[in-house]
Amino acid sequence: MGIMFFIYFCSMKIVVDDKIPFIREALAQIADNVIYKPGAAISPDDVRDADALIVRTRTHCNEALLRGSKVSFIATATIGFDHLDTDYLERAHIAWANCPGCNANSVGQYIRSCLILLEKEKGFDLQATTVGLVGVGHVGRAVVEAIRPLGVRLLLNDPPQEEQLRRAGKPCGEFTDLRTLQEECDIISFHTPLVTKGDYPTFHLADAGFFDRLRKKPIIVNTSRGAVVDNAALLRALKEGRVGDAIVDTWENEPHIDLELLHLIYIGTPHIAGYSADGKANATRMALTALCRHFHLPITFQIHIPPLPQDRIPPRHLDGKEMALALYNPHSDSQKLKAHPELFEELRGNYPLRREFLDTEP
């Protein structure tokens, strides 16, 4: 049995997105036939004799890529999985796994820093600010924990969760309807997956009609999926004064984003809200764990997150808000994107080390 395991292990081929962080050393502890390629460049020829793929959002795993291949398992090192044609994968008997919640705390850090900047630069009184969160899954809950200490009033909207609780006979009073958010919120932040069918689709959830029903000219924040917010409708709402401003991390048509929208909004970043080193390590760890479990391999790999360079470690005497911005200020990413939007993919793919805490342990 041991010999058979060794032969299979050594002959297994894995194709991997070359921008997945911290994966090379860890995967070398699992397999020795690994091909690294840019996610968008992974082709049918690459996967034809592969046993598994480990990807991100830039690899569309569908029949065009996978038909006739040996692939039996796909892990995406992301929360979202709309780049996986799950209907086809089921028909083709290809198992798959995503990484729910992997970068939730990283997104929480992003939103917290954005709110602190709104207070510091835009004059927001956070103690008198109502924030509405649309989508309260892993990420939404992490955002709640990150921003509640700022003293904001929170309104939560998540119809699928509310229905599940109601069907189970459990209290669901923490949730409110979207209309209430549209009427009462100073900031509305989206944290839903991209869903195009079913009872609760989220494609263009924030459309022209959504913006027409706003009452307080709120700040719109999108760190979920680009198409959850109709970018053209958001641009019109900004120009017409129905929206006070916007913070956009996820865009329609990435990397070919709306440049007019980018230069009009307060903060625009290249889909990196969840890109802390801690969040990336979580995603890589979850993807590799799923791979090992699928192929019945021992989970012995380790992932090491490098510490911040000494010259980037913030002074420990800073107060909570100053420390939050010292660890991560979204303006840095926004300024880079606004200066060079043509480098969207490069800015995303070669993202600098960012930590959520001063503690350098993963």
Secondary structure as GFF3:
##gff-version 3
##sequence-region A 1 362
A	DSSP	alpha_helix	2	11	.	.	.	ID=ss1
A	DSSP	beta_strand	13	17	.	.	.	ID=ss2
A	DSSP	alpha_helix	23	28	.	.	.	ID=ss3
A	DSSP	beta_strand	33	37	.	.	.	ID=ss4
A	DSSP	three_ten_helix	39	41	.	.	.	ID=ss5
A	DSSP	alpha_helix	44	47	.	.	.	ID=ss6
A	DSSP	beta_strand	52	55	.	.	.	ID=ss7
A	DSSP	alpha_helix	63	66	.	.	.	ID=ss8
A	DSSP	beta_strand	73	76	.	.	.	ID=ss9
A	DSSP	alpha_helix	86	91	.	.	.	ID=ss10
A	DSSP	beta_strand	95	97	.	.	.	ID=ss11
A	DSSP	alpha_helix	104	122	.	.	.	ID=ss12
A	DSSP	three_ten_helix	126	128	.	.	.	ID=ss13
A	DSSP	beta_strand	130	134	.	.	.	ID=ss14
A	DSSP	alpha_helix	138	147	.	.	.	ID=ss15
A	DSSP	three_ten_helix	148	150	.	.	.	ID=ss16
A	DSSP	beta_strand	153	157	.	.	.	ID=ss17
A	DSSP	alpha_helix	159	167	.	.	.	ID=ss18
A	DSSP	alpha_helix	178	184	.	.	.	ID=ss19
A	DSSP	beta_strand	187	190	.	.	.	ID=ss20
A	DSSP	alpha_helix	208	212	.	.	.	ID=ss21
A	DSSP	beta_strand	219	222	.	.	.	ID=ss22
A	DSSP	three_ten_helix	226	228	.	.	.	ID=ss23
A	DSSP	alpha_helix	231	239	.	.	.	ID=ss24
A	DSSP	beta_strand	245	248	.	.	.	ID=ss25
A	DSSP	alpha_helix	259	264	.	.	.	ID=ss26
A	DSSP	beta_strand	267	268	.	.	.	ID=ss27
A	DSSP	alpha_helix	277	294	.	.	.	ID=ss28
A	DSSP	three_ten_helix	310	312	.	.	.	ID=ss29
A	DSSP	alpha_helix	320	327	.	.	.	ID=ss30
A	DSSP	alpha_helix	330	339	.	.	.	ID=ss31
A	DSSP	three_ten_helix	341	343	.	.	.	ID=ss32
A	DSSP	alpha_helix	344	349	.	.	.	ID=ss33
###
